[in-house]
Amino acid sequence: MAALTWVTVSWLHKGSPSVLGAISGAVAGLVAITPASGFVDASAAIVIGMAAGATCYGAILLRERMKVDDALDVWAVHGVGGTLGAILTGVFAVAAVGGASGLIDGNAGQVGKQLIAVVATWVYSGIVTFIILKLVDRFVGLRVEEDEEAAGLDSSQHGEVAWQ
């Protein structure tokens, strides 16, 4: 469902669908449903997938506008999709499915718990990523020389040409 939503939104936005968009939409849907998979029913999974397709597509547009280098759109698809899925788990969780109730099943507090978990995950991930990047930069380096980047990293770093 996320792939279909993604392709539709992309089609309306750019005038044509794309295979890469369909694949990215499918991944966004899978990422978003993962936290909710043991707690929601099929109708909620469809809603989460549709929301993930549209939201992650919007995150890619935001990343492009901000000129952030993320060639595989990891943040837009995995970061935003996972965050959305975790929050929507608090909305759609059904006690009959996974034992925990969400907002729609009468437990508004679950959304708050999910938000706290999302914030804690983002903070932890940000701090640990910062530490890892600092260590890698100190011992190996994160950037290549400008001439290597201009020549192409496939050639300069791997000794082969991926694109002709």
Secondary structure, DSSP 8 states (H G I E B T S, - for coil): -HHHHHHHHHHHHHSS--HHHHHHHHHHHHHHHTTTTTT--HHHHHHHHHHHHHHHHHHHHHHHHHT---TT-HIIIIIHHHHHHHHHHHHH--HHHHS---TTTT-THHHHHHHHHHHHHHHHHHHHHHHHHHHHHHHT-S---HHHHHH-HHHHHHSS-S--
